[in-house]
Every structure is written in structure tokens, then in C-alpha cells.
């Protein structure tokens, strides 16, 4: 009968320590399971700028003579855990395809010959004209799939005949099939 037991204070400390260790282990396990079932898309605009037309205005592929044309260049990366489907593009809150003069600019005019500083590789040309080349993303109704971890450079033409002018700040908004919108503002040179 001379054996000593653990004091109630020491017993309580041991029980609380074990309970905390189990709670932390369960929390980490649940976080891992949640990550498997909750996929999300997240687009990040890595680079955004505008380039003015550097060749003579009114050349083949442009909408009209004496009209200034810009190319907005957006480099977009999918940093989410799910593929993103780009399904619409808005310029200053309006759908891209409503701009009449801009829609007349075909994809063949969006080259480094017409726009000094335009990237030559990994480019997707956005156009709503019927003159479409492979690799173009045509609106309306067209979609573009951007896999996880990949990036794409979108080249978006706009024309002065639609009310755009040098020095103006233009908001470009990318809409995805999941209902998310990713805006970016660019100043026209």
C-alpha cells in the first residue's frame, strides 16, 4: 500500500497534451482532404501593356484608313488548382464584340510588323472577325482553356473609331466559365 500514484495535476497535464496532439493531427489530415475536394481557378495577370500601330494606318487587316489601332497585350497565368476556361472579354465594361471598328481588325494584322514590341511566340490573338487563323480565339461564343500552371499571352486589338484615344486608361476584364472576372487596366500610348 505504499505505492504512489500520479498526482491529479500531472495526470491533467498529460491528458491535455495528448488531446492537443490528436487535435493538431486531425486538423492537418482534414486540411489535406479538403484540398482534394475543393478545386478552384485563379488567374493572375503577369504582364499588361498596350502598343500603338507602328505601320501605316489603313493597311491590310485594319478597319479603316486614318484610324489609330492599338494592341493590348495581357500575359495571364492560371495559378489555381483547376483548369480555367476563358469565355468572354470585356473592354470598359462592354463585351468585346460590340466594338464595330475593332471587330473589323482581323488576326492577320496583329503581327510584330504592324506593332513594334509585340511578342512572337505563345500568343493568342483575340478577334471577333470571321478572318480567323489557327490559334486565334474568336469571340463571341468562343472559349479558351488555360490548364493549371500554364500561361498565355492574349493580344487584343482596339481602334480609335470605337472612341479610344491615346492616354486613355482602358479596363480589360477576362470572364471565365466558372463566373469569375479578372480585370486589368492599361493606358494607351
Secondary structure, DSSP 8 states (H G I E B T S, - for coil): -------HHHHHHHHHHHHHHHHHHHHHHHHHHHHHH-----EEEEEEEEEE--S-TT-TTSSSTT--EEEEEEEEEE-SSS-EEEEEEEETTEEGGG-HHHHT--GGG-STTTSTT---SSEEEEE-SS---TT-EESSS--EEE-TT-EEEEEEEEEGGGT--TT-EEEEEEEETTS-EEEEEEE--
